Amino acid sequence: MSTRAVRACFAAWAVVLTGLYYAFPDAQLYTWAALGYSCAAMVLVGVRLHRPARRLPWYLISISLVLFTTGDSLYNLVLAVGGEPGFPGPNDVLYLLFYPLLTAGLLIFVRVRSGGGDKAALLDALVPTVGLGLLAWVYWIAPFARSAELTTLEKVVSIGYPLGDVLVLAMILRMLTGHGKKPGAVSTIGVAMVGLLVSDIFYGQDQLNSAWELGGPVDLGWIVFYSSMGYAALRPSMRELTEPAGQSAETGMGRHRLFWLSAAALIAPAVLALEYAQGREVEIARGGIVDAPVIAAAAAVMFLLVLARVADLAVAQRQAGARERALREAGAALFAAADEQDLVVGVKSAVARLMPEDQPYHLQLAMPRPGRAEAVVSWMAAGDLPEDLSSGGFANVLHCAQPLPGDRHGVIVLGAPDAVLRALRGSVETLGAQIASVLERIALTHEVSRRDSEAYFRTLIQSAADVIMILDEDGTIRYASPSAGTLFGSTDPTGRIFADLLTPDARITLWDALARVEHGAGDLAGIALAALRGERRVEIECDSRDLRDDPTVRGIVVTLRDVTEQRRLEDDLTHQAYHDSLTGLANRVLFRNRLEQAHLAAAQDGSTLAMLFLDLDDFKEVNDTLGHAVGDQLLIAVAQRITATIGAGGTAARMGGDEFAVLVKQSHSADAAEDVASRLVAALAAPIELADGEGGVHLVNGAASVGVATNSEAANATEMLRHADLALYLAKGLGKGGWQRYQNDLHTAMVQRLEVRTQLIEAIEGEQFVLQYQPIVELADQRITGVEALVRWQHPVRGLLGPFHFVEAAEESGAIVGIGTWVLREALRQFAEWKAEDPSSTLRYVSVNVSPRQFRSPDFADVVRQALADTGARPEWLLLEITESLVLRDADKVLADLKALRALGVRVAIDDFGTGYSSLSYLRQMPVDVLKLDKSFIDDILHSRQQHALVDTIITLAGNLDLAVVAEGIEESGQHAALDSMGCQYGQGYLFAKPLWPADIPARTQVASRLAIMS
């Protein structure tokens, strides 16, 4: 099992035990012991898995966890048998032994990581430790010390806990302020210590107030402590806690550290001010503030620590300035060196300038050794040095490799006390860069001197990879450098005609170039030629100079170089520039070029050109659930299916992400493009079997939506691309897994849709929405018992608009959430106003529609709760209408949300029942109160026996499930009578009333009430 799996299992185990601990109070003795001992065991498991360099601190931590858990278990056991734990008792002994062991383990981490020499980090840790220790004294230790109800032994034991916590706090702060990169295990241990400190503080306060209860929230801190310590030991970075940290000379102070030190330094005056404010009458009457000596001492200590830190920064600044001056002087001495011997003297002088006068050091300049090396300064232990290098008796050294001319490198070893090495490391790195620069200058000087030698140039020509030839006027080779045999794959070509060595197509180019030279064209460069080396074609680049008038040459000098690999690389780069690296298809650039060319050709001959835009449906879910590796395989498989489907006549391209494009060969109509679109949709709809690289095989859906566009509606390639994208958008909106062709009116509709989405935002901000209310009546006597809130948009230009004109756009843009929240609050406000004006009104509730997107927002229940509170409405006045499709999707989450709403007292209705999935099984499981029969059921109830029977069945089923039924869209008195005879309680529709303005509802309610009484 991998370490990641072990950590995951442990985390799950800790969560399960925590849940059991709080869920079953009677078993807390066992669950708590299991949690504590398992965490101690995980520390040992982590030691076994990761094998740190030092195991003692981890063993001490494990033992401390065992002691802590045993103390808790003894305490819990006494409570379990009905006793009262004594104080102090055996468990307190175990608790107090826990702190020294834990502190010792953390102290070992600190000593190993810092090497005992990080003064700045120590000072940075002591300041907040003293400040937090002062808080512990004033608010935690002092109350125990002054308590008249505690014996001396009880006080000593009680004070031991906060003192132990302060020790642990000091250790973790020291670990966090140390130099070098912090291992991940340090942050985990920090979380554990926070949990321990928080629980100990609240436990101490509860003990003083006699308010301690087992199984309360305070236990969570100890649970975090146990679990985090076990988890820290399971992390691979736990090994780094017993290894020296990366060495650094940094003594500066960042903004975050300066902020926390400043805040810590202000603790003492803040406590003093707080005690004065809280007790100035009582304490001053008794002669002053009780904790004043402690506060003064803590303030003095923190002041001295801050002064020491400032002095340390000042010393570091002075030392940095001295090192900078020494580097400038050393650089001047180094750059005066003329050769390597002078450089050695300069290096020794430079190091002597950099070293503090009172510190011993060891400098070794090793003999040059073969091989190249980078000029890098590294911290190295003496035991890791090669046998021929010495540390001079120091534990650690700075090892600096220096590249030398001739594929060699030298080594500089500087040994000194660790503090000196840390301070000088940056300077030594700068010095190393200066040495490398001087070496490069010396080598360049020597190289220039060598180039001044005629013998050197002769040797250079003889060994050069480029071929140098001298041609007579008839093209005969009079001289050829030795590398010509390698280039042409033959013996010395001297005396042969140069053109005979080339391929037929290259000879024409050569003759043209020579003719230009002979006619005074001057030097020519970059002439592309080709030769045959056996069966292989060799690409050649040729430069020529006319030196026929030079008495030492008297010919045309031709320089040749083999550029076969360069040309191949250029071809590869060209292919990569125009093809997708994953699928091998054309990329966006190449597709755009071919589309533009094809569009021009189609415009000239009057043919029809078509392109397809494909987008994979739900590709993001594949990446999120199966990983990007499987997602890449899916893209490759889709590309292969596209290529196989369109055949050789079309061009397929990957446009980026999961988008593909296809250029269909020219034809006389758009039927070919539509046929290709149909075949692509069918081909990609078949599941694709992919391996995940770990032995697993997955069937993945590669279905795609396709948009089709032709040149008949597009003036250019850019417009054609935009049309295909719009058609794809339409295909996505119509349910995915299909194709749509661009129509001229599609663009106008899209523009109007975007305009509506933009105007919706302005409408919300401008409060342009209003509500109308349609009464809901009792069918038996037509008494109005409820109203349904219906939103309308008072458009400044188009007038009053119903939901049909804007709800879909609001759903897509997300504006429906804001609109729905406003509708909810306004409807509740209006209903509360009606009830306040006429408490005897027959109105019992207002019905508000909730969109799926609004319902799925994480805080919907809180929004409803807040709306009820702000409007003063009662929960039973509100009926929320949700759609049937929402109930059947994400059933578990919907069920939880509905239960939360029902717990508030809000009722829930299924709107348009029967128009969705028409599944009745969920009615028994979902907490709903009302079914609203869709108007489509009511329209044919008088003319269709089947429809009549279906409605009757639904009403009967609802009655058996104790659900009320509201029939929508009642427009005829016959429908009213039929529904009443079936037992349907409520109805709404134009037969009773159309949607009314708020002012018309009270009067209409009173009229309906009088009619009901008269009937």
N, C-alpha and C positions, 0 to 999 in steps of 0.2 A: 504494500500500500504506500502511495506517495505521501510526502510530508504535508502536502496541501490537503489530501484526503483525510489525514489524521487530524489536522486542524479543523477541518469542516465537521468531522464526527465529534470532536471534543466540543466545538461551539454548539452543535445541536444538542449534545448531552447536557451542557450547562443550561441551555434554554429550557429543556424538558424538566430538569430537576428544579429550576426556579419556578416553573409553572406548577409543578406538583407541590412545592413548598407552600405556595400561597393558596393553592386550591384545596389542599387537605391539611388543615391545621393539626389534626390528630397525629399525622405522620411526620411532623416537622423535625422531630428528633432524628429520624432516619434519613430524611431527604437532605437535611443540613449536613449531617455527617458524611453522607455519600458525596455531596458536592465538595466539601473541604478536602476529604482524603483523596478523591479523584484528581483534584487540582494538584495536590502534592505529588501524586503519582505521575501526573503529566510532566512535571518538572523533571523527574527521573527519566521518563520516556524521551523528553527532549534532549537530555544529556546523552542518552544511548543513541539517538538518531543522528545528532549533529556533532558529537564528540568534540566539545570545546577544548581549548588548550589547557584551561584550568577548570576543574570540576568542583573544587571545594566550595566556591560561593554558591553554586546551584544546589549543592547538597545542604548547605546551611539554610538556604531559602526553603527547600523542601521540608527540612526538619522544623523550621519555624512555622510553616503552614500546618504541619501535623500537630504541633503544640497548640496553635491557635484553635484548630478544629477540635482537638481533644478538650480544651477548656470550654469551648462552646457546647460540646456534647455533654460534659459533666453538668454544666449549667442547665441545659435542656432536660437532662435526665431527672434532675431534682424536681424541676417543674412538672415533668410528665408523671411522676409518682405522687404529685400533690403536695410536695414540700416547698419550702421557701429557701432558696440558696443563701448560704451564709456569706457575710462580707466582713473581712476578706476570707476567701475560701481556697480550696485546692485549685479551682479554675483560675483564680487570680494569679497564683504562682506560675501557671502555664502561660497566661497572658503576658506577664512581665518578663518571662524568659523569651517570649517570642520577639520582643523588640531588639534585644542585643544581637540575637542570631540574624535577624533580617538586616539590621544595620551593618553587622560584620560582613555579610554577603555583598551588600551594596558598596561598602568601603573598599572591598577587594576589587570590584569593578572599577571604581574611581582610580585606585592606585595603579592598576594595570593599564587602564586607558591613558592616563595622563603621564605615567612615568614619574609621578611625584613632583613635577616641576611647572605646573600651569598656575602661576601666582595670580594672573589676571582673572582666570575663571574662578579661582578660590574666593577672591574678593567679591566678584560679581554674585557668587552664590551666598556669601555670608550676609550681605546687606539685606536681601529679602528674608533670609532665615531669621535674623535678629528681629526684623519688623514683625514677621508672623509669629515669632516666639513671644514678642511683647503682647500681641493679641491673645495668644494662648494663655499667658499669665493673667492678664486683666480679666478675660471673660471665661476662663476655663480653670486655670490652676488656683488663682486667688480665691474664687468662691469655695473651693474645697478647703483651702488652707484656713479660711476664716470661719468655716462652718462650725457652729457650736454643737451640732448634733453628732459629729464624727469624733471617734477616738483618734489618738495619735497614730496608731497603726493604720486605721482606716484612711486617715489623711495621707499618710505616706503612700499607701497603695493607690489611692485615688489620683495623687499627683504623679505617680509613676506612669500612668497612661499618657497624659499629655506630653510629659517629657520624652517618652518613647516616640510619640508622633513627631515631636520637633526634631529628634535625631533622624528619623526616617525622612522628614522633609528636607533637612540639611543635605542628606546624601543624594536625594533625587534632584535637588536644585544644582548640586555640584556636578552631577552627571549631565544635566541639561546645558550647563554653561561651559562645559569643557570644549577644548579646541577639536578640530577635525569634524568630519561628517558623522552625524548621529545615526547609529543603526536603528532600524525600525523597531527592534525590541525595546529600545530606551523609551520611545513614546508609549508603548504598551505598558511598560512598568510604571511610567508616569500616570497613566490612566488608573492603574491599580492603586497607586499611592493616593490619588485624589479620592477614590472611593473609600479607602481606609480612613483618611483624615476626616472626610465629611461625616461618615457614620460614627466615628469616635467622638466627634464634636457633638453631634445631636444625641448620642448615647449619654455623654457626660451631662448635658443639659437636662435630659429626661431623668437621669438619676438624681440630680439636685432637686428636681420638681416632683419626684416620685411618680413620674408619668410614663415610665418605661413599660412597653408591652412587646412580648415576643410575636414575631410575624408582621411587624409594622413596616412602613416604608423605609425606616432607617436600615433595615437588613439589606436593602438593595445595594448600599455602598459596599458592605462586606462581600456580597455576592460578586460585584464588579471586581473587588480586590482579588478574591480567590480565582475567578475565571481569567482575569487579565494576567495574573502571574503564571498560571498554567499555560495560557496561550502564548505569552512571551517566550517561555522555554521551548515551545514547539516551533517558533519561527526560525528559519535558517540564520537570520542575522544575530541570533543569540551567541553564536561563536565569536562575533566581533567584540562582545562585551569583555572578553578575556584576552583581547589582543590589543597591542598599543595602537592608539589613534594616529591618523595621519599627522605628521609633524607640521607645525605651522608657527611662524614667527608673529602672527597677528596678535597685537595687544590693544587694538582699537576698540571702539565701542559704537555699534550700530544704533540706529534710531529706536528700534524696538527694545534693545537692552537698556538704553539710556532712559526710555520711558518707564520701564518696570523698576529700575533702580531708583529713579526719582519718586515714583509712587511709593516704593518701600520706605524711602527716607522720610516721607511725609506721614507715615503711620503713627509715629510717636506724637507729633503735635495734633494729629487728628484725634487720637485717643484722648489726649489731654483736653482738647476742646469738647469732646463728646461727654467725658466725665463731668466737666465743669457745667455743661449745659443741662445734663440730666440730674445732677445732684448738688447744684451750687447752694441751695438753701440748707440741706442737711449736712453736707460735707463741710461747708465753710463754717457752719455753726460748731462743728466738732474740731475745727482748727485746721482745715485744709483738705486737699484731695488725698485719699488713702494711698493710691498707687503712684503718687508723684515721684517718690524715689526710684521706683522701678522704671517709670516712663523716662525720667531724666537719665538714668543709667543707659537705657536702651538708645535714647537719642544721642548720647555721647558716643556710645560704641559705633552706631551707624555713621555719625559724623566723622569719627576717626577712620572707619573703613572707607568712606567716600574720599577722605583726604589721601589715604594710602593709594586708592585707585587713581586719583588725579595725579599723585606723585609718580605712580607707575607709568601713566600715560606721558607725563613730562619727560621722564627718563627715556622712554621709548622714542619720543620725538627727538631728544638730543642725540640719542644713539643713531637714529635714522639719518639725521643731518651729518653726523660724523662719518657714517658709512658713505653717504652721497659724496662728501668731499674726498674721501679716500678713493672712491671709484673714479672720480674725475682725474685725480693725480695718477692713479694706476692706469687709466686709459691713455693718458699722455705718454707714460713710460712704455706701454705696450705698442702703441702705434709708431714709436721710434725704432722698433726692432726691424732689422734688415733681413734676418734669417731665423731659422728655428732655434739656434743656440742663443741668440739675443732674446728671443721670445721666452725661453726657459728662465733666463735671468729676470726678465720683466714680470713673469708670473710670480716668482718667489717674492719679488719686491712688492707686487700688488697685494698678495695675501698678507704680507707682513704689515702693510698699511691698514688693511681691513680688520685684522685681529685686535681685540682689546689688549692694552699693554699688560694687564695683570693676569691674563689667561694663557695657560700653556696650550700648544697646538702641535699637530703633526701634519706635515705636507709631504706627499710623495708624488713625483712625476714619473709614471711608469714608462718603460721603453715602448716605442711604437710596436703595434702588433697587427697582423693581417686582418682584413675585413673592414667594411665601412660601418660607421655608427653615427647616430644622431647626437648632437650636442645637448644632452639632457642631464640635469642634475637630479639625482635620486638619493633618498635616505636609505642607508644600508647598515644592517647590524654587522659587527666585526666578524662574527662567525660565518657570515655569508660571503665574505670577500674571497676571491681566488687566492691560491697559495702564494703567488708572487707579489701580492699586495699586502700591506701592513696597516693596521689601525693605530699604531703607536701607543697601544695600551688603553685606548678609549673604547667605550661600549658601542658607540655608533659613529659613523662617518658620513660625509657627503661624497658621493661617487659621481664624477663628471667625466663622460666620454667626450673626446675631441676628434673630429674627423681630420685626417691628414691627406696630403696629396698621394697619389699612387695607390689607391684602394687600401689605405692603412688608417689606423686610429690610435690615439694615445689616451691615457687615463690619468686623471688628477684625483688623488685621494686626500681629503682634508679631515683630520680627526681633531676633536675638541670636546669639551663638556657639552651635553645635550642642549642646555639653554643657549650657549653660544652658537651652536650649529643652527638652532631654530632662528635665532636673530639674524644670522648671516646668510641663510639659504637664498633669499631673494638677491642679495648682493652677489653671491657666488654664481647664480644663474646669469646675472647681467655680465659678470666678469667672463663667464664661459662664452656668452655671445660675442663679447669683444675679442676674445682669443680666436674664436672661429673666423671672425671678420679679418683679423690680422693674418691668420693662416691662409685665408683665401687670397688676400693681397700678395703675400709672399709667393704663393704658388702662381698667381697670375704674372707677377714680375718675372719669375723664372721661365714661365711659358713664353712670354714675349721675347726674352733673351734667346730662347731656343729657336724661335721663329726667325730671328735675325741670321741664323746660320743657313748657308746654302745647302749643306749636307742634310739639315733637318727637312728642308723643302723637298729634296730629292727622295728622302725616306718617306715623306708624307705622300708623295705621288705614287710611289711604289706600293704603299700599303692602303691607299684610299679605296673605299668601297665603290665610289663613283668611277666610271670609265672615262679616261681622257684619251682622245684620238686626234691625230692631225691628218687632214685629208688634202690630197692634191686637187687641182682644179677639175679633174675628170672623176672625182669621187673615190679614187684609190686610197686605201688606208696606208699612210706612210709610217705612222707610229700608233701603237695602242698600249695602254698601261696594262699591267698583269691582270687586273680584275676583269678585262674584256673576256678572257676565257671563261670565267665564272658566269658572266652575264649571258653570253651566247651559247654556252655549253659546248665549246669546241676549243681547239688549240689556238695559238696566237693567230689572230685574223690579219696580221700585217700582210700587205700586198693584194688583198682581196678588195672587190668593189663593195663599198659600204651598203649600197642598196640591196645587194644580194643576200644580206643577212636579215633583211626585214620581210614582213608579210606583204603580199601584193597591195593591199589597201594602204599600207604605210609608205610604200615606195612613192606613190603619187604625192603624198604630203612632203616627203623628204626632197623630191625633185623641185617642188614649188619653193621650199625654204632655201635650197641652194641657189636657185635662180634669183631669188630676192637678194641673197647675200652678194652674188656676183654683180648685181646691178646697183650695188651701193646702199642696200637697206640697212647696213650696220649690224650691230649685235642683235640676235634673236634669242628669246628665252621662252621656255615652257612649250616647246613643240612636242605634240603627242605622237609617238611612234609605237610600233609593236614588232616583236621578233618571235621566232619559234625556237624554243629550247626543247628539242625532241618533239614530243606531241603537245607540249604545253605552250600556251600563248603567254608571252611576257610583255607587260605594258612598260613602255620606256618614256621618260621625259628627257628632252634634248635641249641643250643650250648651245649656241654657236657664236664664235667670234671670228671676224675676218682679219687675220694677221698675215695676209699674203705679202704685205709691204714691210713686215718686220723681218730684218735680215737674219735674225736668230731662229725664226719659225718658218716663214715663207709657205704658209698654208692656212687652211681653215681649221680652227681648233673647235672640236666638238666635245662637249661633256655630256655623258649619258648616266642616268641613274634608274635603277629598277623601282618602279612605283606600282607593281602589281598588287601588293598588299594594301597600299594606300588607296588604289582605285576600288579594290574590293570593299575596303572599309567605307569609302565614300558611297558606294552602291548600297551597302548595308544601312548607312545613316540615312540615305535618301529613302530607302524602303521604310525605315522606322519613322521618318518624318511624315509619311503619307499612309501608314498602316497602324492599326491598333496592335500593341505589343501582346495583349492577352489572347485575342481571338484570331489575329491574323487578317481580319477584314480591313477594308479601307477605313481611314479615319475621317473626321469631319472635314479636314482641309481637302483631301483628295475627292471626297464625295461632292463637296461644293464645286470644285473645279469641273468635275465630270457633268454635274447637273447644269452648270452654266453653258458648257460646250453643247450638251444635248439640247438645251433650251434654244440656243441659237440655231442649231441644225433643224430642229422641229419647226421653228418659225420660218425658215427658208423654204422647206419642202411641204409645209402645211400638214404634217403628220401630228398625231396625238402623243404627247409625252406624259407619263404619269410617274409619281413617286409615292412611296408608302412610308409612314412614320409609325414605328412600333415602340411600345413601352410595356415592359413586363408587369403583370399584375401582382401586387403583394411581394415584390422582390425584397423589400426591406425586411419582411418577416423571415425570409430565408436567411439573410445575413445575421439577424438578431438571434435567431433560434439555433441555427446550425453552424454559424460562423462564416467568416469571409472566404475561407478556403473552399467551402462547398458552394458559396455564392459565385466564386470565380469559375468553378467547374460548370455551374448552371449556365453562366454566360457563354462559355465555350460550346456547350452542348446546343444552346439556342442558336448560336452563330452557325453551327454545322447544319442544323435543321433548316435554317433560313437559306443557306447556300444550296442545299440539296433541293429545296422546294422551288426556288426561282430559276434554277438551271444556269446555263452558261450565258444566256442572253442578257441577264440583268446584273446590276452592281449592288452588292450589299455592303453596308458600312455600320460601324459602331460609333454613334455620335457622342458617347459618354455615359458613364453609369450603366443603367439598364435600358438605354434608348438605342434603337437601331433604325436604320433607314434603308430603303430599297429603291433603286432606280430601275423602272420597268422599261424594257426596250420599246422603241417607238412602234406604234401601230396606227390603225385608222379609226379606232374608237377607244373608249374608256373601259370596254368590257374586259380587255386583257388585264388591266390593273385590278378590277374588282374580282376577277377570277383568282389572281395571285393572292389578293387579300384574303379571300375565302380559304384558299388552300393553306396559307400561312397560319390563320387562326386555328384550322383543324389540326395542322401538324404540331403546333405548339401546345395544343390542349392536351395531348397525350402525356401522361406522367413520364418523368425522366428519372432514371435510376442513377444515383450518384454515391460514390464512396466518400467517407469523411476523413480518410487518412488514418483512422484508428481502428480499422477493421469493421466499422459499421457501414451499412448500406441504407440509403434513404430514397424513398420515392418522392420526388419534388415536382410541384406543379409549375410548369413553365408557361402557363397561359399568358397571352398578351392581348392588348387592345391595339387596334390599327386605325390610323387615319389615312385617307386616300385623297390626293389632290392631282389635278391635271393642269397642263399649260393653257387650256382653253379659258380658265378663269384668272390666270396669272400673267402679268405683263413681263415678269422677269423671274430669275431663279429665287431671289430673296422672298418675293411674294408667294412663290410656290411652296417654299419651306414653311412660311407662316400659315398658309392655308392648310397644309398637312398637319401642322401642330394644332390648329383649331379643330380640325376633324377628329384628331386623336382625343382632344379634350372632351368633345361631344361623345365619343365612344366610351370614354371612361365614365362620364356622367350617366350613361344609359345602362350601366350595370357591368361593365368590363367584359373581357372575353369575347369581344365582337369587333366589327369594323364599321366605319362610317365614312362616307364620301363628302367632301366639302361641297356645300351649296352656296350660291351667292348671298342668300339671306342669312347664312350662318354668322358671317362677320358682323352684320348689323345687330343680330340678336345678342352676340357676345358683347359688343360695345354697350348695348342697352343694359345688359346684365351687370357689367362693370359699373355703369353709371348708377344703377340702383344700389349696388353695394356701397359706393361712395356716398350716395345721398342718405343711406341708412345711418351712417355714422353721424352725419349732420343732423338727421332727424332725432337721434337719441339726445344729442347735445342741445338741440333746439326745442325739445319737449313737444314734438309734432304729433305724438301718438295720443289717441283718445280711446275711451271704452264705451261700447254699447252693451246692453244687457238683454238677453232673451229669456223670458220667464219659463220656468219649469213647473208644470201643474200636476196636481193629483187627478188622474183620469176619472176617478169616481165622482168628484164634485167640482172639478176645474178650479180648485183652490190653488193659488200660486204659493208654492212652498220654497222655491229656490230660483236663482237666476244664474245664467252662464255668462261670464265676462268674455266679450268678443272685441279684440283689438282692431282699431282702424287707424290708418295713416292719413292725417290731414295734410296732404301734400301741398306746398305753397303754389304749385303750378297746375297739377293734375287734379286737385280737389281731393275729396274723400275716397281713399282706396281701401279695398278689402284685403284680407290676408293673401288671397290668390296672387296679388301683384307683388308681394315682397317677402313672404315667409320663406320660400325656397332660397332666395338670395341671402336672406339673413342666416339661414342654417349653414350655408356654405361659408360665409365670411365669419361666422361666430358671433355676429351681432345679436342673434336670437337670444343669447344668454342675458345680455343687458336689457333687451326688450321684455323678455319673460319676467325678469326681476321687477321691472317697473310695473308690468301688468299685475303681478301678484300683490305688490304693495298698494297700488291704486285701488284694486278691487276690494282688498280688505279694508282700506280706509273708507271707501264709499259705503261698504256694507255696515261698518261700525257706525257711520253717520246716520244711515237709515234706522238702525236699531236704537240709536240714542234719541232720534226724533220721534219714533213710534215704537216703544217697547212691546206693545201688543200686536205688532205686525205678524202676519202669518209667515213671513220670510224666515227660513231656518238656516239657509246656507247659500254661499256663492261658489260657483264651480269655475275653476281656472285651469286652462289647458297648459300642460308642461311639455316642451319639446324634448326629444331624446337627448339632444346635446346639452340642454340645460339640466336635465335630470342627472346626467352622468358627470356633471361637474363635482369635484370632491367635496365641496362645502355646501351642497344644495340644502341638506337638512338644516344646517346653521342659518342659511339665508331665510328659510321658512320660519324658523324660530325667531329670528331677529325681526322679520316683517310682522309677525303676530305681536311681538312686544312693542314695536314702534307705533303700530296703529291702534293698539288697545283692543284688538279683535280676539275673540275666544277661539281656541283650536277647532271646536266642533262646528264653527261657522264655515270652515274651509273644506271644500271637496276638490282634490287635485285629480285632473284627468290625464292619464298616460295612455300611450298607444299599445295595442296588443303586441306589435313586433318588439317593442322595448322590453316587455315582460319576458319574452321568449329568448332574448339575447342576453348573455352574461347573467344567467338566472340567479346564480349565487349572490353576486353583488347587488342585483336589483332587489332580491329578497331581503338582504340586510338593510338596504336603504329604506325599503317600504316599512320594515319593522321599526326603524328609527322614527319615521314619520308617524306611524300609528301610535308609537309610544308618546308622542306629543299630544295625541288626541285628534289628529287630522285624519279625515277619511280619504279613501282612494277609489277612483273609478277607472274602469277600462273603457276608453273611448273607441268609437267605431268598431265595436266588437263584431267579429265574424268576417272582417274584410282582410285580415292578415293571414295568419297561418291556420286559423279556424281550429285550433287545438284546444280541447276543453279540459285536458288533464291538469293543466297548471292552475285551474281555478280552485282546486282543492288545496293546493300548496301555497299559493300566493295570498298574502294578507290584503285582500281587496274587499270593498263594501258594495260597489255599484257596478252594473253592466249597462253600457249605453249602446243600444241596438242602432246600427247604422241605417241611414235613410234608404239605402238600396234594399234592405230587407222589408221595409214598410211599404215601398212603392207598389209592389205586386201582391200584397197580402190579400186584396179583395178579388184578384183575378187568377191567382195561381194556388191550386190546392197544395202543391208541394211547399210553396213558400209559406203558406198559412201554417202547415204542419211543422215546418222548421222553426218558425217563430214561436209557436206554441211549445215546442220541445225545449227551446232555449229558456223560455220564461219558467217552465216547470222545473228545469234543472237548476236555474238560479234560485227558485224558491226553496228547493231541497238543500241548497248550499247556504241558505240565509243571506242571499244577495238581493238587493233591490235592483229593479230594471227600469231604465229610462228609455223610452222609444223616441228616436229623433226623426224629424222631417214629417210630422203628421200634418197633412194638408186637407184631408177630407173627413167629414163626420163619420163616414162608414169605417174608416181606419180607426178612428177613436173608439167607436163602439166595439169593433172586433178585438182590439187590444184590451179594452176594459173587460170584455167577457173572458179573455184568456187569463186574467189575473195580473196584468201588467199594472203596476202602481202609478208610474209617472210617465209624462210625455212632454215633448216640446215641438213646436213647429208653427208654421204660418196660420194654421187653423186657430191657434190660441193667441199668438202675437208674433209680430216680427221683432227684430232687435230694436230696442228702445233706448233713448237717451236717459241718463241717470235721473233727471228731473221727472220723467214720466212714470217711473217704476212705483213710487208710493201710491199715486192715484190709481194706477192699474191694479195694484194689490188690494186696495180697499174695495174697488168695484167687484173684483173676483170674489172677495170674501162675502160681500152682500149677496151675490148670486148664489154662492154655495149655501148660505143660510136659508135663502128663499127656496132653494131646491130641496 
